[in-house]
C-alpha cells in the first residue's frame, strides 16, 4: 500500500527538506531561464524589421511561458526508475529520478530538474501500477498548501509486500475546493484518461463521458500534449477549442495557459459562423429542419442553379484575328466542370482558363505558337469575361439563403424530393426581409450561410479541433465544425444523456458521420471523480428515461451526507436562499441553479437577504463565492456546493419532457461536495423513487 502522507514533522524533516531544497533550486533555475530569454539581443541576427518582429514575438511568448506562478506547484510528482531505460524509450538511467511537473526546467548545464508531464519518461507517473510497475521503484506524490510543499506520499510499485491503496493526496487534490476558473488536472490524470490524452494526432477521438468523468479536462490536456509532441506542425496549421457558450469558454480559459500553452484559440459554433448578425429566433420545429443535414443538399442545388448552359457561340477578337468557340464546345466545358463537383467559386475561376485554352488550340491549329501569357490574356478578354459572368455568375451566400427563406418557389424548386411541403412551409419566413442587413437572422440561418459559403469557396482547415458538449449540435453544425478540420483531426467530447437541444444527437456514429470523421475511435469514461457517489446515483435515476442503455457513472468518491432533498410548503425562494446561506458556511464555490424563468425571483430574494452573487462566466473570489445560474447555462460548469431550485420548473422550461429531464440531469450533476434540492411540487420522473 502507499505510505501515508508525510507531513512536516521531525521524523520526516530530512526528506521534506531535501524536496523543498529541490523545489527552491528548480524555481531558481526557472527564473534563470526566464532571465536568459529576456536578455536575448536580436539586433544583429535579423535581416529586416519583419523578421525582427516575428522573432521578438516568439521571444515574448517564450518569456510568458516561463512565468513562475507562486501558487502553482512547479512539480507534483517524482519517479525513481529501477534500471536504465532503452534509448528507444525514455531517457532514464539506473537509479535515476525524475521530478514531474507542468513544464520542463533545466539548470545552467542543461541538465533537467523538472520533466514536462508530457514527455515519454513521465508517462509511468500516470500509467504504472502494482500489476504493471513499468520499471518504477518509487512513485512519490507531493502535497502543497498555498504553493508550499507540505507533504509527500510514496508508492513502492515493485514491492510485492505493499498492497495497492487509493492515494490520499490524490483524493485531496480532486476534492480541493473550486474557487475561480477551471484548473488543470495534470497531477491527477488517471490511466484511462492518459491513454486518450496521449493518443496520436493523426486520428480523431470521440469521448463519451458522464458528469464528473473529466472529459473536458481530458480534451484540454490532449491539446497540450499534441502541442508538445507536434509543435511545429500545429504551429503552422493551428488549434481551436470550441465550447457551447461564452460563459463556458471563460470558465476553462486558464487551463491551457497554466500548462504553458498560450496560443490556442477558443470559440463557440456561433462565433465560427458569424457571417451575419443574429437578431432573430426560430421555433423549435424550424430550427430542427434548418439543422438537418438534408439542408446541405438543398443549398448545393440552389448554388448550382445559378449556372446557365450557353446557347450561343463565343467570338474572341485578338488583334486582327477572330476566334470562334461554338456553343456545343462551351457546353462541354461547363458540363465537365459541373461533373467534377468542385466548389462553385473554384469552377468559376477555372472557366475563363478553359475557354482560353480552347482559343489557344485554334491558334496552334492555324500555325501560331502562343504561350501561357497569351492564354492568360485571352482569359482576361472582355468577351470571355462577359461570357463567364452570364454562364457562371458570382453567388453571394447570404443573399442565396435569404432568397431560399423568402421565396417559396425558389425553395420548392431546390428542396423538391428533399424536404416535404410542410417542412418547407415551416422554414419560410412569414414576412420576407428586403435585404441581408435588415433580415432578422436566427442562429440556424448563420449555419446555412456558412454551408453556402463553403460551397462557393473552401473553408480553411486547422490542424486540430476540440469540440466540447458536442451532443447538443445539429447535423449542420457538425458539418460547420468538420469544415474547420477537413485536413486535420478532432477531439469530440460529450455525453448523450446531457443533450438538451431539440436536435441533440442520438448516437456518436451519426454525429461523427456529419463531422466527416466516421472512422473516429469512440472511448467511454465511466469512472467519476467530481460528483459524489450519493449525488450521481440520485441523478442517474433519470437515465432510463433520457438515455436508455447508457452506462451509469461510477463515482470513486464517497461523501456521506452530500445529498439533501427538502420539500417546502411555504416560500420556495426563501428556502433556496436559506440553503445558500448554509452552503456558504463551507469552503468553496456555491451555485444556485434554477429554471431560467425563476432566476428573476431568486435574484430579488438574494438581494433582499443581502447576499451578493455573480452571473455565470464571472470569476468567483474568496469574498464572493455564490453564482446564480440559469439552468440553460449550467452545462460544463461545476461548484463545490449546489442548491437546485424547483426541479419541476427546470423540466417545464423546455419544449418537451425528455429535453427537460436532460436539462435537470445536467443541473443535478454540477456539485463537487454537496447538493441540496428544494422543491414545492412533486419531483419529476423517477427522482421521487426511494425517497
Buried (B, 14 or more C-beta within 10 A) or exposed (E): EBBEBBEBEEEBEEEBEEBBEBBEEBBBBBEBBBEEBEEEEEEEEBEEEEEBEEBEEEBEEBBEBBBBEEEBBBBBBBBBBBEBBEEEEBBBEEEBBBBBBBBBBBBEEEEBBBBBBBBBBBBBBBBBBBEEBBBBBBBBBBBBEEEEBBBBBBBBBBEEEBEEEEBBBBBBBBBBBBBBBBBBBBBBBBEBBBBBBBBEBEEBBBBBBBBBBBBBBBBBBBBBBBBBBBEEBBEEBBBBBBBBBBBBBBBBBBBBBBBBBEEBEBBBBBBBBBBBEBEBEBEBBBBBBBBBBBBBBBBBBBBBEBBEEBEEEBEBEBEEEEBEBEEEBBBEBBEEBBEEEBBBBBBBBBBBBBBBEBBBBBBEEEEEEBEEEBBEEBBEBEBBEEBBEEBBEEBBBBEBBBBBBBBBEBBBBBBEEBBEEEBBEBBBBEEEBEEBEEBEBBBBBBBBBBBBBBBBBBBEBBBBBBBBBBBBBBBBBBBBBBBBBBEBBBBBBBBBBBBBBBBBBEEBEBBBBBBBBEEBEBBBBBBBBBBBBBBBBBBBBBBEBBBEEBBBBBBBBEBEEBBBBBEBEEEBBBBBBBBBBBBBEBEBBBBBBBBBBBBEBBBEBBEEEEBEBBEBBEEBEEEBBBBBBBBBBBBBBBBBBBBBBBBBBBBBBBEEBBBBBBBBBBBBBBBBBBBBBBBBEEBBBBBEEEE
